[in-house]
Amino acid sequence: MQQSLLGKLSADLIQAAESGQIGIPRFVRWTQSAGLSDDLEGARDTCERLFGSSPERTEKFGDGLFQTQLLIWSTGESAIFSQSLGSPSSLPEIMLLGSAGAIYFDGTLGGTPTLEQVVQ
């Protein structure tokens, strides 16, 4: 993924959280394919900014073709990052859940590099 796209998506997530649009950020799911190590580090950095600290615990699962990281914060927030190394590179699928709404980006459908807000 291009660094500028990761920067835009991260900025949009942070802006939604800081503006209170989704309430208090609670959970992030970030899924992407191929060539992800740098992108997932950027995703982790974004989550640390969203949740205000580094995770208390990190678990890694998977083999050479599919890997998942579970991050848990001491205040109850969590994030799941998944990567499939066997498929062609694509845009990420991101979901940020808050206490009063959610933000989605579905890059798997070839979406534009913006986030869609869903608020009740």
VENWOCOR-V360514 format. One record per residue. N is the residue number from 0. PSI is psi as a letter, one per 40 degrees, with the letter a starting at -180 (NA if undefined). Layout:
BEGIN
n: {N	N}
psi: {PSI	PSI}
END
This chain:
BEGIN
n: {0	1	2	3	4	5	6	7	8	9	10	11	12	13	14	15	16	17	18	19	20	21	22	23	24	25	26	27	28	29	30	31	32	33	34	35	36	37	38	39	40	41	42	43	44	45	46	47	48	49	50	51	52	53	54	55	56	57	58	59	60	61	62	63	64	65	66	67	68	69	70	71	72	73	74	75	76	77	78	79	80	81	82	83	84	85	86	87	88	89	90	91	92	93	94	95	96	97	98	99	100	101	102	103	104	105	106	107	108	109	110	111	112	113	114	115	116	117	118	119}
psi: {i	i	d	d	d	d	d	d	d	d	d	d	d	d	d	d	d	d	e	e	d	e	a	h	h	d	h	h	h	h	h	i	i	h	f	e	d	d	d	d	d	d	d	d	d	d	d	d	d	d	e	e	i	i	i	d	i	h	h	h	i	i	a	d	d	h	i	i	h	h	h	h	i	d	e	e	i	i	i	h	h	i	h	h	e	e	i	i	i	i	i	i	h	h	h	h	h	i	e	e	a	i	h	i	h	g	e	d	e	f	i	i	f	i	i	h	h	h	h	NA}
END
